[in-house]
Amino acid sequence: MQSAFSEGQRRHVLRGTSFLFFCAVTMLWASVAAAHNVTEGDAGYIQEIWGVNLIPFAYLGAKHMITGYDHILFLLGVVFFLYKMKDVGIYVSIFALGHSSTMLLGVWFGWGVNAYVVDAIIGLSVVYKALDNLGAYQRWFGVQPNTKAATLIFGLFHGTGLATKILDYDIASEGLLPNLLAFNLGVEIGQIMALFLILIVMGYWRRSPAFLQQAYTVNVIMMSIGFVLTGYQITGFFVA
């Protein structure tokens, strides 16, 4: 009995440690990469193609979402304590509505926003959600912000950040709308894929008796990563 108990304890510690290690790696990655960047190879491809190219743009959209650590961190924060698939669907749809709207409209109308400023706000969105998960607003102010409204608002900023990066590259006007719609579809496919993996990990992790203690630590780490992202962008704003 003692041996089985010790083995279970080691297994729970391993789960928590693995998850924390993932977060630490993400933070290190964030320190050397800028959010919403389009790789040089993808940028060159975007500039060279002409006309309607639905599949390539859908692929680029999915790739961006899967490799977009700021999106993934915020999405993780949003679903962290959502146990019902109905609630997950509602919040993810709200987030998708927000970032899809500003991404499409921002590129179509050429809205120019400073990339460092909007990416700093996106970093703060991760901080906000981590603090929300920690119950900080209720302890500090005695009120609970409207989580759905916050998810929509930050979704708008996430989409604006993506639009700002896309506008840095000269996309051909021929076939622009279909290509943007395909890109957005790819983003949503990538989001579903990322969400699927997150829910599998969370479902497994929540079985651990130590989940709540580890959840506190992970949200503190998420908050720290958000501050790193924000500081990185603010530094870039003044240095660039």
C-alpha positions in Angstrom: 0.0 0.0 0.0 2.8 2.4 0.9 4.6 1.6 -2.3 1.5 2.2 -4.4 0.9 5.5 -2.7 4.4 6.7 -3.2 4.2 5.7 -6.9 1.0 7.7 -7.2 2.6 10.7 -5.6 5.6 10.5 -8.0 3.2 10.3 -10.9 1.3 13.4 -9.8 4.6 15.3 -9.3 5.8 14.2 -12.7 2.6 15.5 -14.3 2.9 18.9 -12.7 6.6 19.1 -13.4 6.1 18.3 -17.0 3.5 21.0 -17.4 5.6 23.6 -15.6 8.5 22.6 -17.8 6.3 23.3 -20.9 5.5 26.7 -19.5 9.2 27.5 -18.8 10.2 26.5 -22.3 7.4 28.7 -23.7 8.7 31.6 -21.7 12.2 31.1 -23.0 10.9 30.9 -26.5 8.9 34.1 -26.0 12.0 36.0 -24.9 13.7 35.5 -28.3 10.7 35.7 -30.7 8.1 38.4 -31.4 4.4 37.6 -31.3 2.5 37.3 -34.5 5.6 37.3 -36.7 5.4 35.9 -40.2 8.5 33.9 -41.1 10.7 35.2 -43.8 9.9 32.2 -46.0 6.2 32.7 -45.6 6.5 36.5 -46.1 8.4 36.0 -49.4 5.7 33.5 -50.6 2.9 35.9 -49.7 4.6 38.6 -51.7 5.2 36.5 -54.7 1.8 34.8 -55.3 -1.0 36.4 -57.2 -4.7 35.6 -57.5 -6.8 33.3 -55.4 -4.8 30.7 -53.4 -7.1 29.2 -50.9 -5.2 26.2 -49.7 -1.8 28.0 -49.2 -3.4 30.8 -47.3 -5.4 28.3 -45.1 -2.2 26.5 -44.4 -0.5 29.7 -43.4 -3.4 30.6 -41.1 -3.3 27.2 -39.4 0.5 27.4 -39.0 0.3 30.8 -37.5 -2.2 29.8 -34.9 -0.4 26.6 -33.9 2.9 28.4 -33.5 1.4 31.6 -32.0 2.3 31.1 -28.4 0.5 34.3 -27.3 -2.8 32.9 -28.8 -2.2 29.5 -27.2 -1.4 31.0 -23.7 -4.5 33.1 -23.8 -6.6 30.2 -25.0 -5.2 28.1 -22.2 -6.1 30.7 -19.7 -9.7 31.0 -21.1 -10.4 27.3 -20.8 -8.4 26.6 -17.7 -11.3 26.2 -15.3 -14.0 25.4 -17.9 -15.2 21.9 -17.3 -18.3 21.8 -19.6 -17.8 21.5 -23.4 -20.7 23.9 -23.9 -18.9 26.6 -21.9 -15.6 25.9 -23.8 -17.5 26.2 -27.1 -19.1 29.6 -26.1 -15.8 31.2 -24.9 -13.7 29.9 -27.8 -16.4 31.2 -30.3 -16.4 34.6 -28.6 -12.6 34.7 -28.9 -12.8 33.6 -32.6 -15.4 36.2 -33.4 -13.2 38.9 -31.9 -9.9 38.0 -33.6 -11.5 37.1 -36.9 -13.3 40.4 -37.1 -10.3 42.7 -36.6 -8.0 40.5 -38.6 -10.2 40.6 -41.7 -11.3 44.3 -41.3 -7.8 45.4 -40.4 -6.2 44.0 -43.5 -9.1 44.9 -45.8 -9.2 48.5 -44.8 -5.5 48.8 -44.1 -5.8 49.9 -40.5 -2.3 50.9 -39.3 -1.5 50.1 -35.7 1.9 50.1 -34.1 2.8 46.4 -33.8 4.7 46.8 -30.6 1.8 48.6 -28.8 -0.8 46.0 -29.9 1.5 43.1 -29.1 2.2 44.6 -25.6 -1.6 44.6 -25.0 -1.8 41.0 -26.2 0.9 40.2 -23.6 -1.3 41.9 -21.0 -4.2 39.8 -22.0 -2.3 36.8 -20.8 -1.6 38.6 -17.5 -5.2 39.5 -17.2 -6.5 36.0 -17.7 -4.0 34.5 -15.3 -5.0 37.0 -12.6 -8.6 36.2 -13.3 -7.9 32.5 -12.9 -6.2 33.2 -9.6 -9.3 35.1 -8.3 -7.2 38.3 -7.9 -10.0 40.7 -9.0 -12.5 39.4 -6.5 -9.9 39.7 -3.7 -8.6 43.1 -4.7 -11.7 44.8 -5.8 -14.6 42.6 -4.6 -16.0 42.3 -8.1 -15.7 39.7 -10.9 -15.2 41.3 -14.4 -17.4 40.1 -17.2 -15.3 37.2 -18.5 -17.2 37.0 -21.8 -16.8 40.7 -22.6 -13.1 40.5 -21.7 -12.6 37.5 -24.0 -14.2 39.4 -26.8 -12.2 42.6 -26.3 -8.9 40.8 -26.1 -9.9 38.7 -29.1 -10.2 42.0 -31.0 -6.7 43.0 -30.0 -5.3 39.5 -31.0 -6.9 40.0 -34.4 -5.5 43.5 -34.7 -2.0 42.2 -34.0 -2.3 39.7 -36.7 -3.6 42.2 -39.2 -0.8 44.6 -38.4 1.8 41.9 -39.2 0.0 40.9 -42.4 -0.1 44.5 -43.5 3.7 44.7 -43.3 3.8 42.6 -46.5 2.4 43.6 -49.8 -0.4 41.1 -50.5 -1.7 41.2 -54.0 -5.1 42.9 -54.3 -6.2 40.2 -56.8 -8.1 37.6 -54.8 -7.5 39.4 -51.5 -10.9 38.7 -49.9 -11.0 35.0 -50.7 -7.4 34.6 -49.6 -8.1 36.4 -46.3 -11.1 34.3 -45.7 -9.0 31.2 -46.3 -6.3 32.4 -44.0 -9.0 33.0 -41.3 -10.4 29.6 -41.8 -6.9 28.2 -41.4 -6.5 30.1 -38.1 -9.8 28.6 -36.8 -8.6 25.1 -37.8 -5.3 25.7 -36.1 -7.2 27.0 -33.0 -9.4 23.8 -32.9 -6.3 21.6 -33.2 -4.5 23.5 -30.3 -7.7 23.4 -28.2 -8.0 19.7 -28.8 -4.5 19.1 -27.4 -5.1 21.5 -24.5 -8.3 19.8 -23.5 -6.7 16.4 -23.6 -3.8 17.6 -21.3 -6.2 19.4 -19.0 -8.5 16.5 -18.7 -5.7 14.2 -17.7 -4.1 16.8 -15.4 -7.4 17.5 -13.6 -7.5 13.9 -12.3 -4.5 14.7 -10.1 -5.3 15.5 -6.4 -2.7 18.1 -6.6 -4.4 19.9 -9.6 -5.5 23.0 -7.7 -2.1 23.6 -6.1 -0.3 23.1 -9.4 -2.9 25.2 -11.2 -2.0 28.2 -8.9 1.7 27.8 -9.8 1.0 27.4 -13.5 -1.2 30.6 -13.6 1.6 32.5 -11.8 4.0 31.3 -14.5 1.5 32.3 -17.2 1.2 35.7 -15.6 5.0 36.0 -15.6 5.2 35.0 -19.2 2.6 37.7 -20.0 4.7 40.3 -18.3 7.8 39.1 -20.3 5.9 39.4 -23.5 4.7 42.9 -22.6 8.1 44.1 -21.5 9.7 42.6 -24.7 7.3 44.7 -26.9 7.6 47.9 -24.8 11.4 47.6 -25.1 11.1 47.1 -28.8 8.9 50.2 -29.1 11.5 52.4 -27.5 14.5 50.8 -29.1 13.2 50.4 -32.7 
